Amino acid sequence: MATTTLTNPPKWQKSFATKARREQAAGALYALPAAIFVIILFAVPLALAFWMSLNDWPLIGEPVFNAPDNYIAIGSNTLFIDSILFTLKYTLIITVIFLVVSLALALLVQNARPGVGFFRTAFLLPAAVGLASSSLLFYALYNNEFGPLDDILRSLGLLQGNADFLGTPDNAFASTVVMVTWRFAGFNMIILLTGLQAIPLEVYEASRTDGAGWWQTLWHVTLPLLKPTILLILVLSITGSLLAFEPFYVLTAGGPSNSTVTMVMAMFREAFTMFDLGSAAAIAIVLLVSLVVINAAQLYFFRERNPK
């Protein structure tokens, strides 16, 4: 029976292993500041929010452990249940509008020609305005007493009397959608424009050679090749819409008659109107889990599938 003897690895192998360990240690040191940053600003607050959700935690007073009462109470929170339906409606509508408007703008300024740089800049400029500032700006525009939109519409013969942009549920919702579209369409346009410019020109030339028209090229060439970019737009739009707060808080304050209360606004009221931080934290945790599930579903749906 043959036997084998263990020999020491050669020097070059030892040197290679030592160099690899040094590189790993150096990489860990470079990543350490970012890890500390994430732990302090994300992991610790998340752990605190989860602990708060397990307690009856008044704004002023001592917390009392009451798990899982805060999570059970969510099912009987009428305002929050209504806010879920409203937020889903808003998310669906604004996401479709973002995709259509932003893609149209991107296609409009896709090709280099005289003046296209001006329009790209003009479409992107609203993104430089803060969301709260944009909401205040449109609040002034929509105001029936001193806002200019009423006068402009009346002078064009499109309106008689006051428009009441924020006075009814439908008007308040539509007015907020217009403001959010104005604020974010240019930003999404730039993302889609980047994806469009990454498509090789040879693909379009081959499509034209095969006799494809504009619509066929858009549907069978442009959109499939834009799928990763569209996924990014969907993730950003859906996440931002589910977390909508400033536009509705500034423009409508949740009104009229709580018809425009989003999930984050319901959480805000639970914390700073009802002074129940435990219930607000439970809503925050449920919202976080929902966002993770929704984004994971999007990534799964849009993943690249290898042909069998």
C-alpha positions in Angstrom: 0.0 0.0 0.0 1.5 3.3 -1.1 1.8 6.1 1.4 2.0 9.9 0.8 3.9 12.3 2.8 2.8 15.9 3.4 5.3 18.5 2.3 5.5 22.1 3.1 4.0 24.4 0.4 6.6 26.2 -1.8 7.7 29.7 -0.8 5.9 31.3 -3.7 2.6 29.8 -2.5 3.2 31.1 1.0 4.1 34.5 -0.4 0.9 34.6 -2.5 -1.3 33.6 0.5 0.4 36.3 2.7 -0.2 38.9 0.0 -3.9 37.9 -0.3 -4.4 38.2 3.5 -2.8 41.6 3.5 -5.1 42.8 0.6 -8.2 41.4 2.5 -7.1 43.3 5.6 -6.6 46.5 3.6 -10.0 46.1 2.0 -11.6 45.6 5.4 -10.0 48.7 6.7 -11.1 50.8 3.7 -14.7 49.5 4.2 -14.7 50.1 8.0 -15.7 53.8 7.8 -18.7 53.0 5.6 -19.6 50.0 7.8 -19.6 52.3 10.9 -21.6 54.9 9.0 -24.3 52.3 8.1 -24.4 50.8 11.6 -24.8 54.2 13.3 -27.3 55.8 10.8 -29.2 52.7 9.7 -28.8 49.6 11.9 -29.1 51.3 15.3 -32.1 53.5 14.4 -33.8 50.4 12.8 -33.2 48.3 15.9 -34.5 51.2 18.1 -37.6 51.5 15.9 -38.3 47.8 16.2 -37.9 47.9 20.0 -40.3 50.9 20.1 -42.9 49.0 18.1 -42.9 46.4 20.8 -43.7 48.9 23.5 -46.5 51.3 24.6 -44.2 54.3 24.1 -45.8 57.7 24.7 -44.1 60.8 23.6 -43.7 61.8 27.2 -43.5 59.1 29.8 -42.0 55.6 30.4 -42.4 52.9 27.8 -44.2 49.7 28.7 -43.6 46.4 26.9 -46.9 45.4 25.2 -45.9 43.2 22.2 -47.6 42.5 19.9 -50.5 44.9 20.6 -49.2 47.7 18.4 -49.1 45.4 15.4 -52.6 44.0 16.1 -53.9 47.5 16.5 -52.9 48.4 12.9 -55.7 46.2 11.6 -58.3 48.4 13.4 -56.6 51.7 12.5 -59.1 53.1 10.0 -57.0 56.1 9.0 -54.0 53.9 8.2 -56.1 51.3 6.3 -57.6 54.0 4.1 -54.2 55.5 3.6 -53.0 52.2 2.2 -55.6 52.2 -0.5 -54.9 55.8 -1.3 -51.2 55.4 -1.4 -51.5 52.3 -3.7 -53.7 54.3 -6.0 -51.3 57.2 -6.0 -48.3 54.9 -6.6 -50.0 53.2 -9.6 -51.0 56.4 -11.3 -47.8 58.4 -10.7 -45.6 55.5 -11.8 -47.4 55.1 -15.1 -47.2 58.9 -15.6 -43.5 59.0 -14.8 -42.8 56.2 -17.3 -44.8 57.7 -20.1 -43.9 61.4 -19.6 -40.2 60.7 -18.9 -39.8 58.3 -21.8 -41.5 60.8 -24.1 -39.1 63.6 -23.0 -36.1 61.3 -23.3 -37.0 60.3 -26.9 -37.6 64.0 -27.7 -34.1 65.0 -26.7 -32.4 61.7 -27.6 -30.7 62.8 -30.8 -28.1 65.6 -31.0 -29.4 68.6 -32.9 -29.4 72.4 -32.5 -31.2 73.5 -29.3 -31.5 70.0 -27.8 -29.1 71.0 -24.9 -31.4 73.8 -23.9 -34.4 71.5 -23.7 -32.5 68.9 -21.8 -31.5 71.5 -19.2 -35.0 73.0 -19.1 -36.6 69.6 -18.5 -34.0 68.8 -15.7 -34.2 72.1 -13.9 -37.2 71.3 -11.7 -35.2 68.4 -10.2 -32.9 71.1 -8.7 -35.7 72.5 -6.6 -36.3 70.8 -3.2 -39.5 68.8 -2.9 -40.8 70.9 0.0 -39.9 74.1 -1.9 -41.7 72.7 -5.0 -44.8 72.0 -2.9 -44.8 75.5 -1.4 -44.3 77.0 -4.9 -47.3 75.1 -6.3 -49.3 75.8 -3.1 -48.9 79.5 -4.0 -49.8 78.9 -7.6 -53.0 76.9 -6.7 -54.2 79.5 -4.1 -57.6 80.9 -5.1 -56.9 84.3 -3.5 -53.5 85.3 -4.8 -52.4 82.4 -7.1 -52.0 83.3 -10.8 -53.4 80.1 -12.3 -57.0 81.1 -11.8 -56.5 84.4 -13.7 -54.5 82.7 -16.5 -57.2 80.1 -17.0 -60.0 82.7 -17.0 -58.1 84.9 -19.5 -57.9 81.9 -21.8 -61.6 81.2 -21.5 -61.0 77.8 -19.9 -62.5 78.6 -16.5 -65.4 80.5 -15.0 -65.2 81.3 -11.4 -62.6 79.8 -9.1 -60.8 76.5 -10.0 -60.6 75.3 -6.4 -57.5 73.3 -7.1 -57.2 71.9 -3.6 -60.8 72.1 -2.4 -62.2 68.7 -3.5 -60.6 65.2 -3.2 -60.3 64.8 -6.9 -58.9 68.2 -7.5 -56.4 67.9 -4.6 -55.2 64.6 -5.9 -54.8 65.7 -9.5 -53.1 68.9 -8.5 -50.6 67.0 -6.4 -49.9 64.6 -9.2 -49.2 67.5 -11.5 -46.7 69.0 -9.1 -44.9 65.7 -8.4 -44.7 65.0 -12.2 -43.2 68.5 -12.8 -40.7 67.9 -10.1 -39.5 64.4 -11.0 -40.2 63.9 -14.7 -36.9 65.6 -15.8 -34.8 63.5 -13.3 -36.3 60.3 -14.7 -35.8 61.6 -18.2 -32.0 61.8 -17.6 -31.9 58.3 -16.4 -33.8 57.0 -19.4 -31.7 59.2 -21.7 -28.6 57.5 -20.4 -30.1 54.1 -21.2 -31.2 55.2 -24.6 -27.7 56.5 -25.5 -26.2 53.2 -24.4 -28.1 51.3 -27.1 -25.8 50.8 -30.1 -26.7 52.7 -33.3 -26.1 49.5 -35.3 -29.3 48.0 -33.7 -31.4 50.8 -35.0 -29.8 50.6 -38.4 -30.5 46.9 -38.6 -34.1 47.6 -37.5 -34.6 50.1 -40.3 -32.9 47.7 -42.8 -35.5 45.1 -41.9 -38.3 47.6 -42.7 -39.4 48.3 -39.1 -41.3 51.5 -38.5 -40.9 53.9 -35.6 -43.5 52.2 -33.4 -42.1 48.7 -34.1 -38.6 49.8 -33.3 -39.7 51.4 -30.1 -41.7 48.3 -29.0 -39.4 45.5 -30.2 -36.0 47.2 -29.9 -35.8 50.2 -27.6 -38.1 49.0 -24.8 -36.5 45.6 -24.4 -33.0 47.0 -24.3 -34.2 49.7 -21.8 -35.5 47.0 -19.4 -32.7 47.5 -16.8 -33.2 51.3 -16.9 -37.0 51.0 -16.7 -36.5 48.7 -13.6 -34.5 51.4 -11.9 -37.2 54.0 -12.7 -39.8 51.6 -11.3 -37.9 51.0 -8.1 -37.3 54.7 -7.5 -40.9 55.7 -8.4 -42.7 53.0 -6.4 -40.4 53.4 -3.4 -40.8 57.2 -3.5 -44.5 57.1 -4.0 -45.1 54.6 -1.2 -43.1 57.0 1.1 -44.8 60.2 -0.2 -45.2 62.8 2.5 -44.1 66.4 1.7 -46.3 67.0 -1.4 -49.5 66.0 0.4 -48.5 67.4 3.8 -47.8 70.9 2.3 -50.5 71.1 -0.4 -53.4 69.3 1.2 -52.5 68.5 4.8 -54.3 65.2 4.1 -57.5 66.9 3.2 -60.1 67.5 2.3 -61.7 65.1 4.8 -58.6 62.9 5.1 -59.0 62.0 1.4 -55.3 62.5 0.6 -53.6 60.9 3.7 -50.7 58.7 2.7 -49.2 55.9 4.8 -46.3 58.1 6.0 -48.8 60.9 6.9 -50.8 58.4 8.9 -47.6 57.3 10.7 -46.7 60.9 11.3 -50.2 61.6 12.9 -49.9 58.6 15.0 -46.6 59.8 16.4 -47.1 63.6 16.7 -50.9 64.0 16.9 -51.8 61.0 19.0 -48.4 61.0 20.7 -48.1 57.2 20.4 -44.6 56.5 19.2 -45.0 52.7 19.6 -47.9 52.5 17.2 -46.0 54.8 14.7 -42.9 52.6 15.0 -45.0 49.5 14.3 -46.5 51.2 11.1 -42.9 52.1 10.1 -41.7 48.5 10.4 -44.7 47.2 8.4 -44.0 49.8 5.8 -40.3 48.8 5.6 -41.1 45.1 5.2 -43.6 45.9 2.5 -41.1 48.0 0.6 -38.5 45.2 0.8 -41.1 42.6 -0.5 -42.3 44.9 -3.3 -38.7 45.7 -4.5 -37.7 42.1 -4.3 -40.7 41.2 -6.4 -39.8 43.8 -9.0 -36.2 42.5 -9.2 -37.5 38.9 -9.5 -40.0 39.9 -12.2 -37.4 41.8 -14.3 -34.5 39.5 -13.7 -32.6 38.2 -16.7 -33.8 34.7 -17.6 -31.4 32.4 -19.3 -33.0 30.5 -22.2 -33.1 26.8 -21.7 
